[in-house]
Every structure is written in C-alpha cells, then in structure tokens.
C-alpha cells in the first residue's frame, strides 16, 4: 500500500486482486491488452496493477512483456479474442503499436512489476515443465470524469456467461 501511495497519492486504495495460473505446456498466451479497456469508458482512471510472480517468471513460463511508454496514450481499440463476444478476454487491434519494441520482464519469485491501466502488456504461453503462478493487486484513486466522451465499442458486444447471468438477475429483480 505504501508504494501505491507514493505512485498514485495518499487517497489510493486497493480495488481488487486475483490469482493467475499458467499451467505447464498447456494453455495459451494472454494477448496484448490494456486493463482499462475492460472498464467503464464513462470514467477516467488513475490506477496501477502490481504483478507478483510466486515463482521465477521467465520468457519460457510466461513472464510479462510491456510496450515502453504505451501508458502515455489513450485506450487503443480492442476486440474479443478470436472476435468471439462470448470470450471475456480482449486483445489490442493489429497495427496499434510496434511489437518489436516489447520488453520482457523476467523476475525472481516475489519480485514485482507495476503498470498503469493503459500500459500495453502481454504474457506468452507457458512452454516450460512447471506451472507459473502470479498474484495481481490493483490500486486506484476515485474515478474521474473523462475529458471527452469515450466509446469502447468492443464492450457493446460482450455476452459472456457472467454478463448474461447479471442481466438475467437484474431482470428478475425488476419483476
């Protein structure tokens, strides 16, 4: 929490966390994306994620890759993985940045990366013989109104199981 206060200000708070498992030799990459592409476009965010590998993270087992200075731009156009709106995962549209500038960030167990919600990032598939586990914490200050209205058109198509379940529950409450 102290580091998030140094980076975001004293009003920053923990807004969530999740664990990630990349099984050995199965599964896929986590495609290039920006975290803010998943969030409400009616707000601007001052937030960062802390990615903590629970064992050594290498290019072979799926360490993080970042595009330097990508946090300085707005949210780039995204689409659902395989263009399937039933898949929750998003991927940045082709041609939005030069992938040759990507930087791998291998880390020891217990190390950490910090990235802003607009930073373009990715992890390759785990081709090693060991599972790779990580824990993610997200810190933010209160949401701010955007300077100009934004449209994350890719969110209009989202029909994941979780989204459908929420819609059905909301309709039941209205009865």
C-alpha positions in Angstrom: 0.0 0.0 0.0 2.9 2.4 0.8 4.3 2.1 -2.8 0.8 2.7 -4.3 0.5 5.9 -2.2 3.9 7.0 -3.4 2.9 6.4 -7.0 -0.8 7.5 -7.0 -1.2 9.6 -3.9 -2.4 9.0 -0.4 -6.1 8.5 -1.5 -5.2 5.4 -3.4 -6.9 2.2 -2.2 -6.9 -1.5 -3.1 -9.6 -2.1 -5.7 -9.2 -5.8 -6.2 -6.9 -8.7 -6.6 -6.8 -12.0 -8.4 -4.6 -15.0 -8.9 -3.3 -16.3 -12.2 -2.2 -19.9 -13.1 -0.4 -20.6 -16.3 -0.2 -24.4 -16.4 2.9 -26.0 -17.8 2.8 -26.8 -21.5 -0.9 -26.2 -22.0 -2.9 -23.0 -22.4 -2.2 -20.0 -24.4 -0.8 -16.5 -24.4 -2.5 -13.7 -22.6 -2.8 -11.4 -25.6 -1.7 -7.7 -25.8 -4.2 -5.6 -23.9 -4.7 -2.6 -21.7 -6.5 -3.2 -18.4 -8.6 0.0 -18.8 -10.2 -1.5 -22.0 -12.3 -3.7 -19.7 -13.6 -0.8 -17.5 -16.4 1.8 -17.8 -15.5 4.3 -20.5 -17.6 7.0 -18.7 -14.7 7.4 -16.2 -11.0 8.1 -16.4 -8.8 6.0 -14.1 -5.7 6.7 -12.2 -4.7 3.1 -11.4 -1.9 0.7 -11.4 -1.6 -3.1 -11.2 1.1 -4.9 -9.2 2.0 -8.2 -10.8 3.8 -10.6 -8.4 5.2 -13.9 -9.6 5.0 -16.6 -7.0 8.0 -18.4 -8.5 10.6 -17.3 -11.0 8.9 -15.7 -14.1 10.8 -16.3 -17.4 10.0 -15.8 -21.1 9.6 -19.6 -21.2 7.0 -19.8 -18.5 5.1 -16.6 -19.3 6.7 -13.5 -17.8 5.2 -10.1 -18.5 6.1 -8.1 -21.6 5.4 -4.4 -21.9 5.5 -1.7 -24.6 7.6 1.2 -23.3 5.8 4.5 -23.0 2.4 3.0 -24.0 0.9 4.3 -20.8 1.1 7.8 -22.3 -1.6 7.1 -24.9 -5.3 6.7 -24.6 -7.0 3.3 -24.6 -6.4 1.7 -28.0 -9.0 -0.2 -30.0 -9.6 -3.8 -28.8 -11.6 -6.8 -29.9 -12.6 -10.0 -28.2 -10.2 -12.9 -28.6 -11.0 -14.8 -31.8 -13.6 -12.0 -32.4 -15.9 -14.0 -30.2 -18.0 -11.8 -27.9 -18.6 -14.8 -25.6 -14.9 -14.8 -24.7 -14.2 -12.3 -21.9 -10.6 -11.7 -22.9 -9.7 -8.7 -25.1 -6.8 -8.1 -27.5 -5.5 -4.9 -28.9 -6.3 -4.5 -32.6 -3.5 -5.1 -35.1 -1.3 -2.2 -36.0 -1.8 -0.2 -32.8 1.9 -0.3 -31.8 5.2 -1.7 -32.8 5.6 -5.1 -31.2 9.3 -5.0 -31.9 9.7 -2.5 -29.1 8.3 -5.0 -26.5 10.4 -5.6 -23.4 10.4 -8.9 -21.5 10.4 -8.5 -17.7 11.7 -11.8 -16.2 11.5 -11.7 -12.4 12.5 -13.8 -9.4 9.8 -15.2 -7.2 8.5 -12.4 -5.0 9.6 -9.7 -7.5 7.0 -7.3 -8.9 6.1 -5.2 -11.9 4.0 -2.1 -11.6 2.0 -0.9 -14.6 -0.6 1.8 -15.3 -4.0 0.8 -16.6 -3.2 2.0 -20.1 0.1 0.1 -20.4 0.1 -2.4 -23.3 1.1 -5.8 -21.8 1.1 -9.5 -22.7 2.3 -12.8 -21.5 3.4 -15.7 -23.8 2.2 -19.3 -23.3 4.0 -21.3 -20.7 6.2 -23.7 -22.6 8.1 -24.9 -19.6 7.7 -28.0 -17.5 6.5 -26.1 -14.4 3.3 -24.2 -13.7 3.7 -20.4 -13.4 1.6 -18.7 -10.7 1.2 -14.9 -10.1 -0.9 -12.6 -7.9 -2.2 -9.3 -9.1 -3.2 -6.3 -6.9 -5.0 -3.3 -8.4 -4.8 0.1 -6.7 -6.6 3.3 -7.8 -7.9 6.7 -6.7 -11.6 7.6 -7.2 -12.8 7.6 -10.8 -12.7 10.9 -12.6 -14.9 12.1 -15.5 -13.2 11.8 -18.9 -12.1 15.0 -20.6 -14.1 13.9 -23.7 -16.7 11.1 -24.0 -15.2 7.7 -24.9 -16.8 4.8 -26.7 -15.3 1.3 -26.0 -17.4 -0.2 -28.9 -16.0 -3.7 -28.1 -17.9 -3.7 -24.8 -21.3 -3.4 -26.6 -20.8 -7.0 -28.0 -19.9 -8.6 -24.7 -22.1 -11.6 -23.9 -20.1 -13.7 -21.6 -21.7 -16.1 -19.3 -21.1 -13.7 -16.3 -22.6 -10.8 -18.2 -25.7 -12.8 -19.2 -26.1 -14.1 -15.6 -26.0 -10.5 -14.3 -28.6 -9.4 -16.9 -31.0 -12.2 -16.0 -30.6 -11.5 -12.3 -31.3 -7.8 -12.9 -34.5 -8.6 -14.9 -35.7 -10.9 -12.1 -35.2 -8.2 -9.5 -37.3 -5.8 -11.7 -40.3 -8.2 -11.6 
